[in-house]
Amino acid sequence: MTVIVNNTTSEKKIEEIIQKIKTQNPQKGLRKHFGALKREIDGLEYQKKIRNEWD
């Protein structure tokens, strides 16, 4: 299922979509899609590396 949410989508509509998804498949939640990306490299080290490529 694909849901497109843009800046004009109301908060109420988003909550309705989330509830609909939860009732369709209760084992799969949306929490796994929120938060920071898990990477092997530290965020600060990555920024320094990228910025040094410009020099």
C-alpha positions in Angstrom: 0.0 0.0 0.0 1.3 3.4 -0.9 0.2 6.6 0.8 1.2 10.0 -0.4 1.3 12.6 2.2 2.2 16.2 1.3 2.1 19.5 3.1 -1.6 20.1 2.3 -2.7 16.8 3.9 -4.5 17.6 7.2 -3.4 16.0 10.5 -6.9 14.4 10.8 -6.5 12.7 7.4 -3.0 11.4 8.3 -4.4 9.9 11.6 -7.2 8.3 9.6 -4.7 6.7 7.2 -2.6 5.4 10.1 -5.6 3.9 11.8 -6.7 2.3 8.5 -3.2 0.7 8.0 -3.1 -0.5 11.6 -6.5 -2.2 11.3 -5.5 -3.9 8.0 -2.3 -5.5 9.3 -1.9 -5.1 13.1 1.5 -6.9 13.2 3.2 -4.3 10.9 3.4 -0.9 12.4 4.7 2.4 10.9 7.2 2.9 13.7 9.9 1.1 11.8 9.8 3.7 9.1 10.3 6.7 11.4 13.6 7.9 13.0 17.2 8.1 12.1 18.8 6.0 9.4 21.0 3.3 10.7 24.4 3.4 9.1 27.8 2.0 9.9 29.5 5.5 9.9 29.1 8.2 12.5 27.1 11.2 11.2 29.7 13.8 12.2 32.5 11.8 10.5 30.4 11.5 7.4 29.8 15.3 7.3 33.5 16.0 7.7 34.4 13.5 4.9 31.9 15.1 2.5 33.0 18.6 3.3 36.6 17.8 2.8 35.9 16.5 -0.7 35.3 20.1 -1.7 38.7 21.3 -0.7 
